[in-house]
């Protein structure tokens, strides 16, 4: 455990990988930018060590080796939340707001966002690398490195040393977001981009295949369309889950307020500062009373305590009002952010829905064609059955005259011709009678 703490706080320079240096730039040799170099981690696989990519608020990144229990204590998360990030299991897209962290599971992006850092599972997936690069770009862009100043920070400015609100009097940009919202925005953008790319690729593959199936119905084309529809259903389910998750967050103000980690951190630091200041005030009052006033332990201490209690109640009410106003404004900021990506994922879902409707229309057209062919086969079979019945009349006549007895018709030479003529006319009349019956009952388009 001491070795693990030495690697984590602070991490060893040998195990740190800065994504902004020249080692991260892509090359023709396809070298992977993330390579854990901590040899000690190879000896402790039994302890459940896992490689994580850590990105702080300044945009610096490094690869660290952390076990499950250390990560739970570090981010104050239960074990069930860390299971959502396990790559061995397939969980639906989820965004969870906790006390000190936001757990994000959006397609390939599986990370833990806190007020000071982002922790991603170390992966060679291109979308994970693009997420880290994009997050670094936004954090290191001009004006992005300044700290976020929450509403009501004038209470904390009296301290004179708060590192979250220094040099922020001139920053009043309405579209400014804290660190956790920037990280969440990049994760949403990466997930939406990934899903939209898959939808576009599916569209490019689907439309020519459906046109080919319409022109020629074959077993191979039907099998290809079946696989295409299975992929479409799976992708639609994933897009729908991301859409539902964003919509659920937008509908719940409590969940959105819980995700405002920077505000909660500043509030906790302010509360701890005022707690220390009140304790020092108590001590100074006790010293003053002990020096100047006579020893009256019954009368003087309760008055001072009542005064401090009233001050603390007034201060807590003021801070609660400020925090409620800040929560409303922060909810509006987060709601606007979620609404933007809700529109994006909804357009992707509409694209998949239109593709599914086109596939359903193609299936209906193919079913109509097959029904038409089936009806033609039934009509042909009906005509063939009728003709067979007419021919069977000749067989009945032949069977009657073929019996072993003598009649007078056998003595006339023209009797055979008349039998054939009468039998043929009778068969013709029967055949056309059947056709008239079929036409009257609309069984055949005659």
Secondary structure as UniProt FT lines:
FT   HELIX           2..8
FT   TURN            9..10
FT   HELIX           13..15
FT   TURN            19..20
FT   HELIX           22..24
FT   TURN            28..29
FT   HELIX           40..47
FT   STRAND          50..56
FT   TURN            57..58
FT   STRAND          61..66
FT   HELIX           68..75
FT   HELIX           79..83
FT   TURN            84..85
FT   TURN            87..88
FT   STRAND          94..97
FT   STRAND          102..106
FT   TURN            107..108
FT   STRAND          109..113
FT   STRAND          117..121
FT   HELIX           126..140
FT   TURN            142..144
FT   TURN            151..153
FT   HELIX           154..157
FT   TURN            158..159
FT   TURN            163..164
FT   TURN            166..167
FT   TURN            169..170
FT   TURN            174..175
FT   HELIX           179..215
FT   HELIX           219..251
FT   HELIX           253..258
FT   HELIX           261..292
FT   TURN            297..299
FT   HELIX           300..401
FT   HELIX           408..411
FT   TURN            413..414
FT   HELIX           415..440
FT   TURN            441..442
//
